[in-house]
């Protein structure tokens, strides 16, 4: 698909986590309907060595947040309108 990580000083710590620690986040992200991580070539090639693609994990997390923020924002707008 082409997940692109946008540098974020608040997510850089992900690069220091172990595979076991990253696995928790990967399981959460890959269980959502907004998941794009499991179609990425690096994910398929290196799974479960998450450290090899921590920036894709961060990119999918960013994408997850954008989708849910947009949905929440639309819901708030809708509720305010009525």
Secondary structure, DSSP 8 states (H G I E B T S, - for coil): --------TTTGGGGGS-HHHHHHHHHHHHTSTT--GGGSHHHHHHTT-GGGGHHHHHHHHHHHHHHHHHHHHHHHHHHHH-
